[in-house]
Amino acid sequence: MQNHGFKGISIGSIRTPLFLQGDGGWNRIVWIPKDIKLEVADAIPEEVYDKIATEEDAIDPADLEAWLREKKHPVVEKYWKDGRPDPLRIPLPGQPWEDEMPEKEVTMW
């Protein structure tokens, strides 16, 4: 069955081997709607499939955090700090990202 519009494109991109490759792929997905999870089940690696929550597992962020810990989702060990989510620090428009800030210039006379 063909899906038209954005849904068709997004489902197609989820199925590609390059899906979120730069961010860790399926190891970074922690929650997905159940109907989408079932639709792309064949594209989700077996070792992480049962560790991705749906609306039946958690809706509240605190519940999701506990659920991910219980399931030992890869995001907990690889990306959280001290067992807690590490929030992304996004700079204001026009400001550099933390890792793009220039080193202090030292003038040698």
FENFENKA-V267417 format. One record per backbone hydrogen bond with DSSP energy under -1.0 kcal/mol. CO is the residue of the C=O (numbers start at 1). NH is the residue of the N-H. E is the energy in kcal/mol with one decimal. If there is no record, write none. Layout:
# FENFENKA-V267417
co=CO nh=NH e=E
co=CO nh=NH e=E
This chain:
# FENFENKA-V267417
co=5 nh=9 e=-1.7
co=6 nh=10 e=-3.1
co=7 nh=11 e=-2.8
co=8 nh=12 e=-1.8
co=9 nh=13 e=-2.2
co=10 nh=14 e=-1.9
co=11 nh=15 e=-1.4
co=16 nh=19 e=-1.6
co=18 nh=21 e=-2.1
co=20 nh=23 e=-1.6
co=20 nh=25 e=-3.1
co=21 nh=24 e=-1.0
co=24 nh=27 e=-1.5
co=25 nh=28 e=-1.9
co=30 nh=53 e=-2.2
co=33 nh=37 e=-2.6
co=34 nh=38 e=-2.5
co=35 nh=39 e=-1.6
co=36 nh=40 e=-2.1
co=40 nh=43 e=-2.2
co=45 nh=48 e=-1.6
co=45 nh=49 e=-1.4
co=48 nh=51 e=-1.4
co=49 nh=52 e=-1.3
co=53 nh=32 e=-2.2
co=54 nh=57 e=-1.6
co=54 nh=58 e=-2.2
co=60 nh=64 e=-2.4
co=61 nh=65 e=-2.4
co=62 nh=66 e=-2.0
co=63 nh=67 e=-2.5
co=64 nh=68 e=-2.7
co=65 nh=69 e=-1.9
co=66 nh=70 e=-2.4
co=67 nh=71 e=-2.4
co=68 nh=73 e=-2.2
co=73 nh=76 e=-1.5
co=74 nh=78 e=-2.6
co=75 nh=79 e=-1.8
co=75 nh=80 e=-1.2
co=81 nh=84 e=-1.5
co=84 nh=81 e=-1.9
co=92 nh=95 e=-2.4
co=97 nh=100 e=-1.8
co=98 nh=101 e=-1.1
